[in-house]
Amino acid sequence: MTTDKDACELLDADHIAVKHLFVEYARLAMAAPAESAGERQALAEKICSELTVHAQIEEEIFYPALRQALGADDLIDEAEAEHQQAKELIAQIQAVGAAGPQMDDLVALLARAIEQHVKEERDVLFTKARSVSGLDLVELGGKLKERQGELQGQLA
């Protein structure tokens, strides 16, 4: 038995990890906004970098493989449009620079956008990906993981 995660499992692990970051950010923003500005700033930066890498590996590897295997251009186009919306919010968060009410609002907007995107990926794209014969999701997961490591190394 292999311990390698398939592409959907790998991407979903990212989804879960970033969800935890959003929850922690919201907890800090509500509990002690003045005292937690530095922590929230660091969390916002981590959220932005995690999502940037995640979107890039999906766009470079996962979505093209699905397009080829499924021919589901409308679904992939929608997912890419959602990525563009997230990238715009990430740019706004990064432009704000310091944690405060404006950043809190933007991070909350991003969290909602990502939550909706993740739901659609889980319910539709991942389900379709798993149903396609000839699409090796474990091999695809390996490619995603390798590229993810490269991109995270560049950001570090």
Backbone as a printed PyTorch tensor [residue, N CA C, xyz], in Angstrom:
tensor([[[  0.8350,  -1.1970,   0.0000],
         [  0.0000,   0.0000,   0.0000],
         [  0.8730,   1.2520,   0.0000]],

        [[  0.5060,   2.1990,  -0.8250],
         [  1.2800,   3.4370,  -0.9170],
         [  0.7730,   4.4640,   0.1010]],

        [[  1.6910,   5.2690,   0.5870],
         [  1.2970,   6.3140,   1.5330],
         [  1.2150,   7.6760,   0.8370]],

        [[  1.4680,   7.6840,  -0.4770],
         [  1.3860,   8.9340,  -1.2190],
         [ -0.0670,   9.3980,  -1.2880]],

        [[ -0.2420,  10.6960,  -1.1110],
         [ -1.5890,  11.2630,  -1.2300],
         [ -1.9000,  11.4760,  -2.7010]],

        [[ -3.1550,  11.2390,  -3.0560],
         [ -3.5240,  11.5740,  -4.4240],
         [ -3.7180,  13.0950,  -4.5040]],

        [[ -3.8620,  13.5830,  -5.7180],
         [ -3.9450,  15.0290,  -5.9410],
         [ -5.0620,  15.6720,  -5.1240]],

        [[ -6.2120,  15.0360,  -5.0930],
         [ -7.3580,  15.6000,  -4.3650],
         [ -7.0810,  15.6400,  -2.8670]],

        [[ -6.4840,  14.5930,  -2.3310],
         [ -6.1520,  14.5580,  -0.8980],
         [ -5.1170,  15.6290,  -0.5490]],

        [[ -4.1230,  15.7840,  -1.4000],
         [ -3.0830,  16.7850,  -1.1640],
         [ -3.6830,  18.2000,  -1.1720]],

        [[ -4.4940,  18.4770,  -2.1750],
         [ -5.1060,  19.8060,  -2.2710],
         [ -6.0660,  20.0420,  -1.1140]],

        [[ -6.7910,  19.0050,  -0.7120],
         [ -7.7260,  19.1630,   0.3950],
         [ -6.9850,  19.3640,   1.7220]],

        [[ -5.8220,  18.7580,   1.8730],
         [ -5.0180,  18.9930,   3.0790],
         [ -4.6300,  20.4710,   3.1580]],

        [[ -4.3080,  21.0690,   2.0090],
         [ -4.0320,  22.5180,   1.9650],
         [ -5.2750,  23.2990,   2.3830]],

        [[ -6.4300,  22.8900,   1.8610],
         [ -7.6860,  23.5720,   2.2000],
         [ -7.9030,  23.5690,   3.7160]],

        [[ -7.6980,  22.4230,   4.3280],
         [ -7.9070,  22.2910,   5.7750],
         [ -6.9040,  23.1410,   6.5470]],

        [[ -5.6490,  23.1210,   6.1120],
         [ -4.6080,  23.9030,   6.8020],
         [ -4.9180,  25.3950,   6.7590]],

        [[ -5.3440,  25.8850,   5.6080],
         [ -5.6250,  27.3220,   5.4970],
         [ -6.9030,  27.6810,   6.2450]],

        [[ -7.8490,  26.7570,   6.3100],
         [ -9.0680,  26.9920,   7.1020],
         [ -8.6940,  27.2270,   8.5650]],

        [[ -7.7530,  26.4350,   9.0830],
         [ -7.2870,  26.6160,  10.4640],
         [ -6.6440,  27.9930,  10.6550]],

        [[ -5.9000,  28.4530,   9.6540],
         [ -5.2740,  29.7800,   9.7370],
         [ -6.3460,  30.8750,   9.7750]],

        [[ -7.3700,  30.7350,   8.9390],
         [ -8.4690,  31.7120,   8.9440],
         [ -9.1770,  31.7350,  10.2990]],

        [[ -9.4300,  30.5580,  10.8700],
         [-10.1080,  30.4650,  12.1640],
         [ -9.2640,  31.1360,  13.2460]],

        [[ -7.9700,  30.8830,  13.2380],
         [ -7.0760,  31.4910,  14.2300],
         [ -7.0450,  33.0110,  14.0670]],

        [[ -6.9830,  33.4710,  12.8080],
         [ -6.9880,  34.9170,  12.5530],
         [ -8.2620,  35.5440,  13.1220]],

        [[ -9.4090,  34.9540,  12.8310],
         [-10.6940,  35.4900,  13.3070],
         [-10.7530,  35.4860,  14.8310]],

        [[-10.2310,  34.4170,  15.4360],
         [-10.2320,  34.3260,  16.8990],
         [ -9.4280,  35.4750,  17.5030]],

        [[ -8.2590,  35.7220,  16.9570],
         [ -7.4100,  36.8090,  17.4640],
         [ -8.0440,  38.1770,  17.2210]],

        [[ -8.6380,  38.3570,  16.0640],
         [ -9.2410,  39.6520,  15.7170],
         [-10.4070,  39.9780,  16.6480]],

        [[-11.1330,  38.9470,  17.0720],
         [-12.2770,  39.1760,  17.9500],
         [-11.8570,  39.2960,  19.4110]],

        [[-10.9040,  38.4840,  19.8310],
         [-10.5430,  38.4130,  21.2490],
         [ -9.7170,  39.6050,  21.7130]],

        [[ -8.7080,  39.9580,  20.9380],
         [ -7.7910,  41.0110,  21.3820],
         [ -7.2000,  41.7420,  20.1800]],

        [[ -8.0150,  42.5290,  19.5010],
         [ -7.5330,  43.1550,  18.2650],
         [ -6.2930,  44.0330,  18.4520]],

        [[ -6.2540,  44.8070,  19.5140],
         [ -5.1060,  45.7070,  19.7040],
         [ -3.8410,  44.9300,  20.0430]],

        [[ -3.9850,  43.9220,  20.8940],
         [ -2.8190,  43.1720,  21.3730],
         [ -2.3040,  42.1630,  20.3470]],

        [[ -3.1420,  41.7770,  19.3950],
         [ -2.7580,  40.6930,  18.4870],
         [ -2.3900,  41.1700,  17.0810]],

        [[ -2.1760,  42.4560,  16.8970],
         [ -1.9050,  42.9850,  15.5500],
         [ -0.7130,  42.2960,  14.8920]],

        [[  0.3570,  42.1050,  15.6430],
         [  1.5440,  41.4580,  15.0830],
         [  1.2760,  40.0190,  14.6780]],

        [[  0.5780,  39.2910,  15.5310],
         [  0.2310,  37.8990,  15.2290],
         [ -0.7000,  37.8090,  14.0260]],

        [[ -1.6800,  38.7100,  13.9630],
         [ -2.6220,  38.7140,  12.8360],
         [ -1.8980,  39.0460,  11.5460]],

        [[ -0.9630,  39.9920,  11.6270],
         [ -0.1750,  40.3540,  10.4470],
         [  0.5870,  39.1250,   9.9310]],

        [[  1.2190,  38.3890,  10.8290],
         [  1.9730,  37.1900,  10.4530],
         [  1.0370,  36.1220,   9.8740]],

        [[ -0.1290,  35.9540,  10.4980],
         [ -1.1030,  34.9870,   9.9850],
         [ -1.6000,  35.3900,   8.5940]],

        [[ -1.8670,  36.6770,   8.4010],
         [ -2.3270,  37.1500,   7.0940],
         [ -1.2700,  36.8680,   6.0260]],

        [[ -0.0050,  37.1050,   6.3610],
         [  1.0720,  36.8310,   5.4100],
         [  1.1390,  35.3410,   5.0910]],

        [[  0.9870,  34.5000,   6.1060],
         [  1.0300,  33.0470,   5.8970],
         [ -0.1540,  32.5900,   5.0450]],

        [[ -1.3440,  33.1090,   5.3460],
         [ -2.5320,  32.7780,   4.5550],
         [ -2.2990,  33.1480,   3.0900]],

        [[ -1.8040,  34.3470,   2.8630],
         [ -1.5840,  34.8260,   1.4930],
         [ -0.5560,  33.9640,   0.7570]],

        [[  0.5450,  33.6190,   1.4290],
         [  1.5650,  32.8120,   0.7490],
         [  1.0720,  31.3910,   0.5050]],

        [[  0.3720,  30.8050,   1.4790],
         [ -0.1580,  29.4460,   1.3050],
         [ -1.1370,  29.3970,   0.1220]],

        [[ -2.0390,  30.3740,   0.0670],
         [ -3.0330,  30.3920,  -1.0050],
         [ -2.4030,  30.6860,  -2.3650]],

        [[ -1.3770,  31.5160,  -2.3860],
         [ -0.6870,  31.8390,  -3.6400],
         [ -0.0380,  30.5860,  -4.2140]],

        [[  0.6630,  29.8360,  -3.3760],
         [  1.3120,  28.5970,  -3.8190],
         [  0.2470,  27.5840,  -4.2440]],

        [[ -0.7860,  27.4400,  -3.4390],
         [ -1.8620,  26.4830,  -3.7270],
         [ -2.5030,  26.7870,  -5.0820]],

        [[ -2.8410,  28.0450,  -5.3100],
         [ -3.4710,  28.4270,  -6.5770],
         [ -2.5360,  28.1540,  -7.7500]],

        [[ -1.2510,  28.4280,  -7.5570],
         [ -0.3050,  28.2490,  -8.6500],
         [ -0.1640,  26.7750,  -9.0360]],

        [[ -0.0860,  25.8750,  -8.0470],
         [  0.0530,  24.4580,  -8.4060],
         [ -1.2340,  23.9210,  -9.0390]],

        [[ -2.3730,  24.4360,  -8.5950],
         [ -3.6280,  24.0230,  -9.2350],
         [ -3.6520,  24.4900, -10.6890]],

        [[ -3.2700,  25.7460, -10.9090],
         [ -3.3350,  26.3260, -12.2470],
         [ -2.2850,  25.7270, -13.1920]],

        [[ -1.1100,  25.4030, -12.6650],
         [ -0.0370,  24.8570, -13.5030],
         [ -0.2160,  23.3690, -13.7960]],

        [[ -0.7390,  22.6130, -12.8220],
         [ -0.7140,  21.1540, -12.9290],
         [ -2.1130,  20.5300, -12.8810]],

        [[ -2.8650,  20.8250, -11.8230],
         [ -4.1370,  20.1340, -11.5960],
         [ -5.1910,  20.4980, -12.6380]],

        [[ -5.4340,  21.7860, -12.8260],
         [ -6.4780,  22.1960, -13.7640],
         [ -6.1810,  21.7560, -15.2020]],

        [[ -4.9350,  21.9210, -15.6930],
         [ -4.6740,  21.4250, -17.0570],
         [ -4.9140,  19.9140, -17.1970]],

        [[ -4.5420,  19.1450, -16.1750],
         [ -4.7690,  17.6930, -16.2240],
         [ -6.2640,  17.3910, -16.2600]],

        [[ -7.0450,  18.1410, -15.4710],
         [ -8.4980,  17.9420, -15.4870],
         [ -9.1110,  18.3690, -16.8180]],

        [[ -8.6320,  19.4660, -17.3550],
         [ -9.1350,  19.9230, -18.6610],
         [ -8.9350,  18.8320, -19.7090]],

        [[ -7.7430,  18.2480, -19.6920],
         [ -7.4220,  17.2090, -20.6750],
         [ -8.2590,  15.9510, -20.4340]],

        [[ -8.3800,  15.5490, -19.1690],
         [ -9.0790,  14.2970, -18.8480],
         [-10.6010,  14.4270, -18.9110]],

        [[-11.1110,  15.5760, -18.4820],
         [-12.5600,  15.7620, -18.3620],
         [-13.1600,  16.5500, -19.5090]],

        [[-12.3840,  17.4930, -20.0110],
         [-12.9430,  18.4270, -20.9750],
         [-13.9800,  19.3350, -20.3370]],

        [[-13.9020,  19.5010, -19.0150],
         [-14.8820,  20.3050, -18.2710],
         [-14.4250,  21.7580, -18.2060]],

        [[-14.3370,  22.3620, -19.3760],
         [-13.7840,  23.7120, -19.4450],
         [-14.5630,  24.7160, -18.6060]],

        [[-15.9020,  24.6030, -18.5900],
         [-16.7000,  25.5610, -17.8300],
         [-16.3800,  25.4890, -16.3400]],

        [[-16.2060,  24.2820, -15.8050],
         [-15.8760,  24.1270, -14.3840],
         [-14.4930,  24.6800, -14.0710]],

        [[-13.5430,  24.4070, -14.9330],
         [-12.1740,  24.8800, -14.7290],
         [-12.1290,  26.4050, -14.8890]],

        [[-12.8320,  26.9200, -15.8800],
         [-12.8880,  28.3760, -16.0710],
         [-13.4470,  29.0590, -14.8260]],

        [[-14.4840,  28.4710, -14.2460],
         [-15.0790,  29.0350, -13.0330],
         [-14.0810,  29.0020, -11.8780]],

        [[-13.3780,  27.8820, -11.7230],
         [-12.3830,  27.7590, -10.6530],
         [-11.2690,  28.7830, -10.8410]],

        [[-10.8400,  28.9790, -12.0810],
         [ -9.7860,  29.9660, -12.3450],
         [-10.2760,  31.3920, -12.0830]],

        [[-11.5310,  31.6670, -12.3700],
         [-12.1010,  32.9840, -12.0710],
         [-12.1360,  33.2140, -10.5570]],

        [[-12.4530,  32.1640,  -9.8070],
         [-12.4410,  32.2610,  -8.3390],
         [-11.0250,  32.4920,  -7.8360]],

        [[-10.0450,  31.8600,  -8.4610],
         [ -8.6480,  32.1070,  -8.0990],
         [ -8.2950,  33.5760,  -8.3340]],

        [[ -8.7580,  34.1200,  -9.4590],
         [ -8.4520,  35.5200,  -9.7660],
         [ -9.0360,  36.4430,  -8.6990]],

        [[-10.2470,  36.1540,  -8.2670],
         [-10.8710,  36.9420,  -7.1950],
         [-10.0180,  36.8490,  -5.9170]],

        [[ -9.5750,  35.6490,  -5.5890],
         [ -8.7450,  35.4630,  -4.3920],
         [ -7.4260,  36.2140,  -4.5270]],

        [[ -6.8220,  36.1880,  -5.7020],
         [ -5.5460,  36.8910,  -5.9270],
         [ -5.7200,  38.3980,  -5.7400]],

        [[ -6.8580,  38.9220,  -6.1780],
         [ -7.1240,  40.3520,  -6.0050],
         [ -7.2600,  40.6990,  -4.5220]],

        [[ -7.9320,  39.8460,  -3.7640],
         [ -8.0570,  40.0730,  -2.3210],
         [ -6.6940,  39.9440,  -1.6270]],

        [[ -5.9080,  38.9760,  -2.0460],
         [ -4.5590,  38.8030,  -1.4840],
         [ -3.7250,  40.0540,  -1.7290]],

        [[ -3.7900,  40.5850,  -2.9400],
         [ -3.0410,  41.8100,  -3.2600],
         [ -3.5000,  42.9730,  -2.3700]],

        [[ -4.8080,  43.0580,  -2.1240],
         [ -5.3270,  44.1290,  -1.2590],
         [ -4.8400,  43.9510,   0.1840]],

        [[ -4.8460,  42.7060,   0.6550],
         [ -4.3620,  42.4260,   2.0180],
         [ -2.8940,  42.8030,   2.1300]],

        [[ -2.1070,  42.4220,   1.1410],
         [ -0.6790,  42.7240,   1.1680],
         [ -0.4350,  44.2290,   1.0730]],

        [[ -1.2970,  44.9440,   0.3580],
         [ -1.1440,  46.3920,   0.2160],
         [ -1.4550,  47.1260,   1.5240]],

        [[ -2.3790,  46.5730,   2.3190],
         [ -2.7360,  47.2000,   3.5930],
         [ -1.5130,  47.2240,   4.5080]],

        [[ -0.7970,  46.1130,   4.5410],
         [  0.4650,  46.0720,   5.2780],
         [  0.3610,  45.7580,   6.7520]],

        [[ -0.4750,  46.4670,   7.4730],
         [ -0.5430,  46.2820,   8.9310],
         [ -1.9330,  45.7980,   9.3380]],

        [[ -1.9570,  44.9230,  10.3360],
         [ -3.2330,  44.3990,  10.8160],
         [ -4.0500,  45.5090,  11.4490]],

        [[ -5.3170,  45.4960,  11.1430],
         [ -6.2590,  46.4700,  11.6770],
         [ -7.6170,  46.1630,  11.0750]],

        [[ -8.5830,  47.0520,  11.3050],
         [ -9.9480,  46.7870,  10.8120],
         [-10.0260,  46.5290,   9.3100]],

        [[ -9.2560,  47.2690,   8.5170],
         [ -9.3090,  47.0810,   7.0580],
         [ -8.7950,  45.6890,   6.6840]],

        [[ -7.6670,  45.2890,   7.2720],
         [ -7.1310,  43.9640,   6.9780],
         [ -8.0820,  42.8820,   7.4790]],

        [[ -8.6520,  43.0890,   8.6630],
         [ -9.5900,  42.1020,   9.2160],
         [-10.7510,  41.8710,   8.2480]],

        [[-11.2830,  42.9620,   7.6920],
         [-12.3970,  42.8470,   6.7450],
         [-11.9790,  42.1010,   5.4810]],

        [[-10.8000,  42.4300,   4.9720],
         [-10.3140,  41.7700,   3.7540],
         [-10.0420,  40.2870,   3.9840]],

        [[ -9.4530,  39.9570,   5.1310],
         [ -9.1890,  38.5490,   5.4420],
         [-10.5090,  37.7900,   5.5790]],

        [[-11.5170,  38.4140,   6.1840],
         [-12.8360,  37.7810,   6.3110],
         [-13.4610,  37.5550,   4.9290]],

        [[-13.3360,  38.5270,   4.0300],
         [-13.8380,  38.3710,   2.6600],
         [-13.1260,  37.2250,   1.9490]],

        [[-11.8120,  37.1890,   2.1130],
         [-11.0180,  36.1260,   1.4970],
         [-11.4380,  34.7610,   2.0540]],

        [[-11.6430,  34.6870,   3.3520],
         [-12.0510,  33.4260,   3.9830],
         [-13.3690,  32.9270,   3.3840]],

        [[-14.3200,  33.8300,   3.2020],
         [-15.6140,  33.4380,   2.6270],
         [-15.4560,  32.9810,   1.1700]],

        [[-14.6470,  33.7030,   0.4160],
         [-14.4230,  33.3400,  -0.9870],
         [-13.7530,  31.9680,  -1.0940]],

        [[-12.7780,  31.7360,  -0.2490],
         [-12.0600,  30.4530,  -0.2710],
         [-12.9760,  29.3240,   0.1930]],

        [[-13.7840,  29.5830,   1.1940],
         [-14.7090,  28.5590,   1.6860],
         [-15.6530,  28.0980,   0.5680]],

        [[-16.1740,  29.0390,  -0.2000],
         [-17.0650,  28.7090,  -1.3120],
         [-16.3070,  27.9440,  -2.4020]],

        [[-15.1020,  28.3930,  -2.7220],
         [-14.2750,  27.7460,  -3.7470],
         [-13.9540,  26.3010,  -3.3440]],

        [[-13.5820,  26.1150,  -2.0850],
         [-13.2380,  24.7840,  -1.5840],
         [-14.4570,  23.8560,  -1.6700]],

        [[-15.6180,  24.3760,  -1.3030],
         [-16.8360,  23.5630,  -1.3650],
         [-17.0730,  23.0780,  -2.7970]],

        [[-16.9320,  23.9710,  -3.7600],
         [-17.1460,  23.5980,  -5.1640],
         [-16.0920,  22.6010,  -5.6370]],

        [[-14.8440,  22.8080,  -5.2170],
         [-13.8030,  21.8480,  -5.6110],
         [-14.1030,  20.4660,  -5.0390]],

        [[-14.4210,  20.4290,  -3.7460],
         [-14.7000,  19.1350,  -3.1010],
         [-15.9080,  18.4460,  -3.7150]],

        [[-16.9860,  19.1980,  -3.8670],
         [-18.2500,  18.6080,  -4.2970],
         [-18.2820,  18.2740,  -5.7870]],

        [[-17.6050,  19.0770,  -6.5940],
         [-17.7260,  18.9090,  -8.0400],
         [-16.4220,  18.4370,  -8.6840]],

        [[-15.3860,  19.2690,  -8.6020],
         [-14.1460,  18.9430,  -9.3140],
         [-13.4970,  17.6530,  -8.8150]],

        [[-13.3570,  17.5210,  -7.5000],
         [-12.6990,  16.3270,  -6.9650],
         [-13.5220,  15.0720,  -7.2750]],

        [[-14.8320,  15.1900,  -7.1750],
         [-15.7040,  14.0590,  -7.4840],
         [-15.5180,  13.6350,  -8.9360]],

        [[-15.4970,  14.6090,  -9.8330],
         [-15.2960,  14.3060, -11.2540],
         [-13.9060,  13.7360, -11.4980]],

        [[-12.8920,  14.3130, -10.8540],
         [-11.5170,  13.8350, -11.0410],
         [-11.3940,  12.3730, -10.6230]],

        [[-12.0350,  12.0230,  -9.5300],
         [-11.9530,  10.6450,  -9.0230],
         [-12.7040,   9.6540,  -9.9100]],

        [[-13.6280,  10.1480, -10.7220],
         [-14.4400,   9.2530, -11.5530],
         [-13.8270,   9.0040, -12.9260]],

        [[-12.7510,   9.7140, -13.2670],
         [-12.1640,   9.5930, -14.5980],
         [-11.1540,   8.4490, -14.6190]],

        [[-11.3780,   7.4980, -15.5150],
         [-10.3680,   6.4490, -15.6590],
         [ -9.2390,   7.0110, -16.5160]],

        [[ -8.0420,   6.5960, -16.2040],
         [ -6.8960,   7.0790, -16.9670],
         [ -6.2500,   8.3170, -16.3830]],

        [[ -6.8310,   8.8870, -15.3500],
         [ -6.2250,  10.0320, -14.6680],
         [ -5.5900,   9.4990, -13.3870]],

        [[ -4.2640,   9.4560, -13.3680],
         [ -3.5350,   8.9130, -12.2180],
         [ -3.3950,  10.0130, -11.1630]],

        [[ -4.3040,  10.0070, -10.2020],
         [ -4.3240,  11.0640,  -9.1860],
         [ -3.1380,  10.9680,  -8.2270]],

        [[ -2.5970,   9.7740,  -8.0270],
         [ -1.4160,   9.6440,  -7.1600],
         [ -0.1970,  10.2550,  -7.8460]],

        [[ -0.0300,   9.9450,  -9.1330],
         [  1.0780,  10.5430,  -9.8870],
         [  0.9250,  12.0680,  -9.9290]],

        [[ -0.2870,  12.5140, -10.1710],
         [ -0.5710,  13.9510, -10.2050],
         [ -0.2760,  14.5750,  -8.8420]],

        [[ -0.6350,  13.8720,  -7.7710],
         [ -0.3330,  14.3530,  -6.4230],
         [  1.1550,  14.5160,  -6.2040]],

        [[  1.9450,  13.5940,  -6.7200],
         [  3.4030,  13.6990,  -6.6130],
         [  3.9350,  14.9370,  -7.3190]],

        [[  3.4100,  15.2050,  -8.5020],
         [  3.8210,  16.3980,  -9.2550],
         [  3.4340,  17.6720,  -8.4950]],

        [[  2.2270,  17.6760,  -7.9430],
         [  1.7640,  18.8340,  -7.1700],
         [  2.6700,  19.0680,  -5.9620]],

        [[  2.9770,  17.9890,  -5.2410],
         [  3.7930,  18.1030,  -4.0310],
         [  5.1900,  18.6140,  -4.3660]],

        [[  5.7600,  18.0970,  -5.4470],
         [  7.0990,  18.5270,  -5.8590],
         [  7.1060,  20.0230,  -6.2040]],

        [[  6.1390,  20.4450,  -6.9950],
         [  6.0600,  21.8550,  -7.4000],
         [  5.7650,  22.7490,  -6.1990]],

        [[  4.9290,  22.2620,  -5.2950],
         [  4.6210,  23.0100,  -4.0810],
         [  5.9050,  23.2580,  -3.2770]],

        [[  6.7110,  22.2200,  -3.1520],
         [  7.9790,  22.3610,  -2.4320],
         [  8.9000,  23.3780,  -3.0860]],

        [[  8.9600,  23.3680,  -4.3980],
         [  9.7920,  24.3410,  -5.1340],
         [  9.3200,  25.7690,  -4.8480]],

        [[  8.0180,  25.9790,  -4.9590],
         [  7.4610,  27.3280,  -4.7720],
         [  7.6230,  27.7970,  -3.3330]],

        [[  7.4120,  26.9030,  -2.3690],
         [  7.5870,  27.2890,  -0.9670],
         [  9.0470,  27.6280,  -0.6930]],

        [[  9.9550,  26.9070,  -1.3390],
         [ 11.3830,  27.2060,  -1.1990],
         [ 11.7260,  28.5810,  -1.7330]],

        [[ 11.1010,  28.9580,  -2.8340],
         [ 11.3300,  30.2790,  -3.4210],
         [ 10.8060,  31.3900,  -2.5070]],

        [[  9.7130,  31.1240,  -1.8180],
         [  9.1210,  32.1310,  -0.9330],
         [  9.8940,  32.2740,   0.3730]],

        [[ 10.5670,  31.1920,   0.7900],
         [ 11.2560,  31.1890,   2.0990],
         [ 12.4640,  32.1140,   2.1040]]])
